[in-house]
Amino acid sequence: MAVHVVWRSGGAEADKLAHAVFTHLEADPSHPNIRSLGVPVRHWSAGESPETPWLVATPPVVNLDRSERNLVVLLVDNGLVSAGWQDYLAELVRTAGSGSGNWFLPFSLTPNFARIPALTQVDVVDLHSVPVDLREQVFLNHVLHRVCRQIGNSDPVRVFVSYASRDGGDIAREVSRHLRLETDVDDFLDAHHIAGGDRFADILDTAAMGSPLLAVNTDSYSARLWCQREFLGAKRGSMPVVVLDAMRDGSVRTFPYLGNVPAVRWYDGSRSVLDRLVGVLLTEALRHRYFPLRAAEICGKHGVALPPLLLARPPELLSLLDIPRFSTGTGQFVDLLYPDPPLGAEETRLLAELDSSLRPVTPTMLFSS
C-alpha cells in the first residue's frame, strides 16, 4: 500500500496538509516515541521556478507500479488552478482511477476547483467550506478512512459505541450522530440496531468483537457488567479500542482493563474533539489492519522468519492470557511481535513473570538481534 500526495508547492495550506499526511501515516521524525503506522507516503509536487517563471513546471508522473494498492491524494488550491497543469491532471485522473487497487481522492481548498476540466467528472471532497481550525483533522480522517478501505474489504469502518445508559447515553448519541452526519464512518449503537425480540446479548457480543470499539468512560461505566463484557470482548478479540474519557466526579473502582489503549478527553459540544476522536478511531483501525501486512513484508525483505504471534498494540497481561503457551524445553524464546517503540523494562519484566517463554519484541528489536 502506498499513499501519493500531489500538489503545487508554495501554497502554505497545501504544504501543511501534505506534511501532515506524511507524519501521520508514515512517521513523524520529530516524535520518534509515537507508534507510527509505517504506511509509505510519496510526495509529488512542483512550483514556480524563479529562474524560469515562464515555464509550466509539473511534478514527475506518479508511479503506481511499485505497490499493489495506491491512494492518490490531490490538493487543489488557487495556485494549482492557475498553474496550467491541465494535461498533467487529466492523465493523473485517468491513471489513478484505473485498476482495482487504485483510488483517486481529490480535495478542494478553493471553490475555483471547477475550472479544472479533469475534476468535473470526479467526486471532489470540499475542504474550503470546513472551518480552518478543523480542516487538517477532517482531511486526515478522509485519508485514513480511504486507506482502511483500500486495505480491508472496501466497506466503511464501523465503530461500536459502548456506554453506560445511566450517564453516557447523551454523549454516545452525540458521537453516533457525528459519525452518521459528518463523516462516512458507520456506527453501531444499540438503540439504533437492536429491535424488539432480538437476542441482544448475541448481537452485542458479535458487534463488539467485529468492529473498533469506542468506550464512553463515564462515572458509571466501570461498574456496568455489560460495559465490562463489551470492552473485554473487544480486547480479547484483538479489536482496536479507544477510550473517550468523559468522567465528571469519579468512580469507586476503575475497571482495571481500560488501559493500554489511546484515550481522548471529552468536552461537551466540541466539534474539534469529535473530529479528533474519529481520527484516533480510524488510526487504530488502520493499525489493526496494516501492521500484520507490514510485519510480513519487512520480515521477508530482511530474511527474518515472521514471528508466530502478532499484536497490533503493545502486549499486556490480558493479551497474554489469550495466546497459546509455548514450552520448547530448549530454553529458546518464542517471539511476540508488536509495533515500535518497545515497552519499558518494568512492563517487560512483569510480562515475563506470567510467561517466561515469550519474548515481546518490536521490528527494531527483531532486526537488530
C-alpha positions as CSV (number, residue, x, y, z in Angstrom):
1,M,0.0,0.0,0.0
2,A,1.2,3.5,-0.8
3,V,-0.3,7.0,-0.5
4,H,0.7,9.6,-3.1
5,V,0.1,13.3,-2.4
6,V,0.1,15.6,-5.4
7,W,0.0,19.4,-5.0
8,R,1.6,22.6,-6.2
9,S,4.3,23.5,-3.7
10,G,4.4,27.0,-2.3
11,G,0.9,27.2,-1.0
12,A,1.0,27.4,2.8
13,E,-2.0,25.3,3.5
14,A,-1.4,22.7,0.8
15,D,2.2,22.3,2.0
16,K,1.0,21.9,5.6
17,L,-1.6,19.2,4.6
18,A,1.0,17.3,2.5
19,H,3.3,17.3,5.5
20,A,0.5,16.1,7.8
21,V,-0.2,13.1,5.7
22,F,3.4,12.0,5.9
23,T,3.9,12.5,9.6
24,H,0.6,10.8,10.5
25,L,0.7,7.8,8.1
26,E,4.4,7.1,7.8
27,A,6.3,8.5,10.7
28,D,7.0,11.8,12.5
29,P,10.7,12.4,12.8
30,S,10.2,15.0,15.5
31,H,8.3,12.5,17.7
32,P,10.1,9.1,17.5
33,N,8.4,7.7,20.5
34,I,5.0,7.8,18.9
35,R,3.9,4.4,17.5
36,S,4.0,5.2,13.8
37,L,1.8,3.4,11.2
38,G,4.6,3.0,8.6
39,V,2.3,3.4,5.6
40,P,4.5,4.6,2.7
41,V,3.7,8.2,1.6
42,R,5.2,9.7,-1.6
43,H,5.2,13.4,-2.3
44,W,4.7,14.7,-5.9
45,S,4.9,18.4,-6.2
46,A,6.3,21.3,-8.3
47,G,6.3,25.0,-8.0
48,E,7.2,28.1,-10.0
49,S,11.0,28.4,-10.6
50,P,12.4,32.0,-10.0
51,E,14.9,31.3,-12.8
52,T,12.3,30.3,-15.4
53,P,8.9,31.7,-14.4
54,W,7.5,31.4,-17.9
55,L,7.8,27.5,-17.9
56,V,4.9,25.4,-16.6
57,A,6.5,23.1,-14.1
58,T,4.7,19.9,-13.3
59,P,5.7,17.0,-11.0
60,P,7.0,13.8,-12.3
61,V,4.4,11.2,-13.4
62,V,3.1,9.4,-10.3
63,N,4.5,5.9,-10.3
64,L,1.7,3.4,-9.3
65,D,3.6,0.3,-10.3
66,R,5.6,-0.2,-7.1
67,S,2.6,-1.0,-4.9
68,E,-0.4,-3.4,-5.2
69,R,-2.7,-0.7,-3.9
70,N,-2.4,3.1,-4.3
71,L,-4.3,6.1,-2.9
72,V,-3.6,9.3,-4.9
73,V,-4.5,12.4,-2.9
74,L,-4.7,15.7,-4.9
75,L,-4.7,19.0,-3.1
76,V,-6.3,21.8,-5.2
77,D,-5.7,25.4,-4.2
78,N,-5.8,28.6,-6.2
79,G,-2.1,28.2,-7.1
80,L,-2.8,24.8,-8.7
81,V,-5.8,26.1,-10.5
82,S,-3.8,28.8,-12.2
83,A,-0.7,26.6,-12.7
84,G,-1.5,25.3,-16.2
85,W,-1.5,21.6,-15.1
86,Q,-4.5,20.7,-17.3
87,D,-2.9,17.9,-19.3
88,Y,-1.0,16.5,-16.3
89,L,-4.2,16.4,-14.1
90,A,-6.2,14.8,-16.9
91,E,-3.6,12.0,-17.2
92,L,-3.5,11.7,-13.4
93,V,-7.3,11.3,-13.1
94,R,-7.2,8.7,-15.8
95,T,-4.3,6.6,-14.4
96,A,-5.2,7.0,-10.7
97,G,-8.8,5.9,-11.2
98,S,-7.9,2.8,-13.2
99,G,-7.1,-0.6,-11.8
100,S,-8.9,-2.4,-8.9
101,G,-6.2,-1.4,-6.4
102,N,-6.1,2.3,-7.1
103,W,-8.2,5.2,-5.8
104,F,-8.2,8.9,-6.6
105,L,-9.1,11.2,-3.8
106,P,-9.1,15.0,-4.6
107,F,-9.6,17.8,-2.1
108,S,-10.6,21.3,-2.9
109,L,-9.1,24.2,-0.9
110,T,-10.8,26.7,-3.1
111,P,-14.2,27.0,-4.8
112,N,-12.4,27.6,-8.1
113,F,-11.5,23.9,-8.5
114,A,-14.3,23.5,-11.1
115,R,-12.1,25.5,-13.5
116,I,-10.0,22.3,-13.9
117,P,-11.9,20.2,-16.6
118,A,-10.5,16.9,-15.4
119,L,-12.1,17.3,-12.0
120,T,-15.6,18.0,-13.2
121,Q,-16.2,14.2,-13.7
122,V,-15.0,13.1,-10.2
123,D,-16.2,13.5,-6.7
124,V,-14.1,16.2,-5.0
125,V,-14.1,16.5,-1.2
126,D,-14.9,20.0,-0.2
127,L,-12.4,21.4,2.4
128,H,-12.7,25.1,1.6
129,S,-16.1,25.3,3.4
130,V,-14.7,23.5,6.6
131,P,-13.6,25.9,9.4
132,V,-9.9,26.5,9.2
133,D,-9.2,25.1,12.6
134,L,-10.9,21.8,11.8
135,R,-9.6,21.4,8.2
136,E,-6.5,19.4,8.8
137,Q,-8.2,16.8,11.0
138,V,-11.2,16.4,8.7
139,F,-8.7,16.0,5.8
140,L,-6.7,13.3,7.6
141,N,-9.9,11.5,8.6
142,H,-10.9,11.2,5.0
143,V,-7.4,9.9,4.0
144,L,-7.3,7.4,6.9
145,H,-10.7,6.0,6.2
146,R,-9.9,5.5,2.5
147,V,-6.6,3.7,3.3
148,C,-8.5,1.5,5.8
149,R,-10.9,0.6,3.0
150,Q,-8.1,0.0,0.5
151,I,-6.5,-2.5,2.8
152,G,-9.7,-4.1,4.1
153,N,-12.9,-5.2,2.4
154,S,-13.7,-1.8,1.0
155,D,-16.7,-1.4,3.3
156,P,-16.9,1.7,5.6
157,V,-15.3,1.2,9.0
158,R,-18.0,0.6,11.6
159,V,-17.5,1.8,15.2
160,F,-19.1,0.0,18.1
161,V,-20.1,2.6,20.8
162,S,-20.0,1.1,24.3
163,Y,-21.6,3.2,27.0
164,A,-23.4,3.2,30.4
165,S,-27.0,4.2,29.8
166,R,-27.2,5.9,33.2
167,D,-24.9,8.7,32.3
168,G,-23.3,8.0,29.0
169,G,-26.3,7.9,26.6
170,D,-26.3,11.6,25.6
171,I,-22.6,11.5,24.8
172,A,-22.9,8.2,22.9
173,R,-25.8,9.6,20.8
174,E,-23.8,12.8,20.1
175,V,-20.8,10.7,18.9
176,S,-23.1,8.4,16.9
177,R,-24.8,11.4,15.3
178,H,-21.5,13.0,14.3
179,L,-20.3,9.7,12.7
180,R,-23.5,9.4,10.7
181,L,-23.9,13.1,9.6
182,E,-20.4,14.5,9.4
183,T,-18.3,11.5,8.3
184,D,-18.5,8.4,6.1
185,V,-17.8,6.1,9.1
186,D,-20.6,3.7,10.1
187,D,-21.6,3.2,13.7
188,F,-23.3,0.6,15.9
189,L,-25.4,1.9,18.8
190,D,-27.8,-0.5,20.4
191,A,-30.7,2.0,20.4
192,H,-30.4,2.1,16.6
193,H,-29.6,-1.5,15.7
194,I,-31.4,-3.8,18.1
195,A,-35.1,-4.4,17.5
196,G,-37.6,-5.9,19.9
197,G,-37.3,-9.6,20.2
198,D,-33.7,-9.7,19.1
199,R,-31.2,-11.7,21.2
200,F,-29.4,-8.6,22.3
201,A,-26.6,-10.4,24.1
202,D,-25.5,-12.2,20.9
203,I,-25.8,-9.1,18.8
204,L,-23.7,-7.0,21.2
205,D,-21.1,-9.7,21.5
206,T,-20.8,-10.0,17.8
207,A,-20.6,-6.3,17.2
208,A,-18.0,-5.7,20.0
209,M,-15.7,-8.4,18.6
210,G,-16.1,-7.4,15.0
211,S,-15.6,-3.6,15.0
212,P,-13.4,-0.9,16.5
213,L,-14.8,-0.2,20.0
214,L,-15.3,3.2,21.5
215,A,-15.7,3.1,25.3
216,V,-17.5,6.2,26.6
217,N,-15.9,6.1,30.0
218,T,-18.3,8.0,32.3
219,D,-18.6,7.7,36.1
220,S,-20.9,4.6,35.8
221,Y,-19.1,2.8,33.0
222,S,-16.7,0.7,35.1
223,A,-19.4,-0.7,37.3
224,R,-21.7,-1.8,34.5
225,L,-21.3,-5.6,33.8
226,W,-22.5,-5.2,30.1
227,C,-19.9,-2.5,29.6
228,Q,-17.2,-4.7,31.0
229,R,-18.3,-7.6,28.8
230,E,-18.2,-5.4,25.7
231,F,-14.8,-3.9,26.5
232,L,-13.2,-7.3,27.4
233,G,-14.8,-8.9,24.3
234,A,-13.1,-6.3,22.0
235,K,-9.8,-6.6,23.8
236,R,-9.7,-10.4,23.8
237,G,-10.7,-10.4,20.2
238,S,-7.7,-8.1,19.4
239,M,-10.0,-5.4,18.1
240,P,-9.0,-1.7,18.0
241,V,-10.1,0.1,21.2
242,V,-10.3,3.8,22.1
243,V,-11.4,5.3,25.4
244,L,-13.4,8.6,25.4
245,D,-12.7,10.0,28.9
246,A,-16.0,11.6,30.0
247,M,-15.7,11.2,33.7
248,R,-17.0,14.1,35.8
249,D,-16.9,13.2,39.5
250,G,-15.1,9.9,39.6
251,S,-15.9,6.2,40.3
252,V,-15.5,3.9,43.3
253,R,-13.4,1.4,41.3
254,T,-11.9,2.0,37.9
255,F,-12.2,-1.0,35.6
256,P,-8.6,-2.3,35.5
257,Y,-8.5,-3.2,31.8
258,L,-9.3,0.3,30.4
259,G,-5.6,1.0,29.9
260,N,-3.1,0.2,27.1
261,V,-5.2,1.9,24.5
262,P,-5.5,5.6,23.2
263,A,-7.7,7.9,25.2
264,V,-9.4,11.2,24.2
265,R,-10.7,13.7,26.7
266,W,-14.4,14.7,26.2
267,Y,-15.6,18.3,26.2
268,D,-19.3,18.9,25.7
269,G,-20.3,20.4,22.3
270,S,-16.7,20.4,21.0
271,R,-16.6,19.7,17.2
272,S,-12.8,19.5,17.3
273,V,-12.9,16.7,19.9
274,L,-15.4,14.8,17.8
275,D,-13.2,15.1,14.7
276,R,-10.1,14.2,16.7
277,L,-11.9,11.2,18.2
278,V,-12.8,10.0,14.7
279,G,-9.1,10.3,13.7
280,V,-7.9,8.3,16.6
281,L,-10.5,5.6,15.9
282,L,-9.5,5.4,12.3
283,T,-5.8,5.4,13.1
284,E,-6.3,2.4,15.4
285,A,-8.5,0.6,12.9
286,L,-5.7,1.1,10.2
287,R,-3.0,-0.1,12.6
288,H,-5.0,-3.2,13.3
289,R,-5.4,-3.9,9.5
290,Y,-1.9,-2.8,8.4
291,F,0.6,-4.0,11.0
292,P,0.3,-7.7,10.2
293,L,0.8,-7.0,6.5
294,R,3.7,-4.6,7.1
295,A,5.3,-7.1,9.5
296,A,5.2,-9.9,7.0
297,E,6.6,-7.7,4.2
298,I,9.5,-6.3,6.2
299,C,10.4,-9.7,7.7
300,G,10.5,-11.1,4.2
301,K,12.8,-8.3,2.9
302,H,15.2,-8.8,5.9
303,G,15.2,-12.6,5.6
304,V,13.8,-13.0,9.1
305,A,11.1,-15.5,9.9
306,L,7.8,-13.9,10.8
307,P,7.2,-14.5,14.5
308,P,4.2,-16.8,15.2
309,L,2.5,-14.2,17.4
310,L,1.5,-10.7,16.2
311,L,-0.3,-7.9,18.2
312,A,-1.2,-4.5,16.7
313,R,-0.8,-2.8,20.1
314,P,1.7,-3.4,23.0
315,P,1.1,-6.6,24.9
316,E,-0.4,-6.6,28.4
317,L,-1.2,-9.3,30.9
318,L,-4.7,-9.7,29.5
319,S,-3.5,-10.3,25.9
320,L,-1.0,-12.9,27.1
321,L,-3.9,-14.9,28.6
322,D,-5.4,-15.4,25.1
323,I,-2.3,-16.7,23.3
324,P,-1.0,-20.3,23.3
325,R,1.6,-21.3,25.9
326,F,4.9,-22.3,24.4
327,S,7.3,-24.6,26.2
328,T,10.1,-25.6,23.8
329,G,12.1,-27.3,26.5
330,T,15.3,-26.0,24.9
331,G,15.5,-22.6,26.7
332,Q,14.7,-20.8,23.4
333,F,12.2,-17.9,23.4
334,V,9.2,-17.5,21.2
335,D,8.9,-14.0,19.7
336,L,5.7,-11.9,20.1
337,L,5.9,-9.0,17.6
338,Y,4.2,-5.7,18.3
339,P,4.7,-2.1,16.9
340,D,7.7,0.1,17.9
341,P,8.7,1.7,20.3
342,P,9.5,-1.1,22.8
343,L,7.9,-1.3,26.2
344,G,9.9,-0.2,29.2
345,A,11.9,-2.6,31.3
346,E,9.3,-2.8,34.1
347,E,6.4,-3.7,31.9
348,T,8.6,-6.3,30.1
349,R,9.7,-7.8,33.4
350,L,6.1,-8.1,34.5
351,L,5.0,-9.9,31.3
352,A,8.0,-12.4,31.7
353,E,6.6,-13.3,35.2
354,L,3.4,-14.6,33.5
355,D,5.1,-16.5,30.7
356,S,8.9,-16.6,30.6
357,S,8.9,-18.5,27.2
358,L,7.7,-15.4,25.4
359,R,9.9,-12.6,24.2
360,P,7.9,-9.5,23.3
361,V,9.8,-7.7,20.5
362,T,9.2,-4.8,18.1
363,P,10.5,-4.8,14.4
364,T,13.5,-2.8,15.5
365,M,14.4,-5.2,18.2
366,L,13.8,-8.2,15.9
367,F,16.1,-7.0,13.1
368,S,18.8,-5.8,15.4
369,S,19.1,-9.1,17.3
